Each structure stands twice: as C-alpha cells, then as structure tokens.
Amino acid sequence: LSFVIRDTNPSVLAQYLWDTAKINARAGILCSPMGLKAIGQKSVLRFSFGYFNTFDEVDKAVKVMTKFGKEKGTVFL
C-alpha cells in the first residue's frame, strides 16, 4: 500500500511511525522512478503487509497515522 500525504515528506512520516510506534514503513522512490514520475510524485510511503501481519498491527498503523494527521492538521478520510 503506497501513498502520499499533501505537504508531507514521506521520509518524515516514516521516521515518525518508527519513533512513535516502531512501525516500519519504507519511503522513497521504491525502485520505480519512472512510475512515480508518471503520477507526478517524487517519493511515496509504503506499507508492506504480509501473511503474518495481524489486524491489530494494521489498526495500530491507522491510529498512529491518525495521530500524525491531527498533529499536522491533515485530515484522513
């Protein structure tokens, strides 16, 4: 799951996720500079969910992202 948040550097968000909740997400061009260029982005944040991830872990990520949004004045729908 890759995404961007308006006016937020994906690397800043990735560091926030790690610092506040030890959630590992990757930020950058993710081996696809031409793909990002095609959609008008320089960088994205990516969560890589796998078979062994739990719903609780996904819920935790959503809660931390919501907290980040409130702190930065960004609304997630």
Salt bridges, closest charged atoms under 4 A:
none
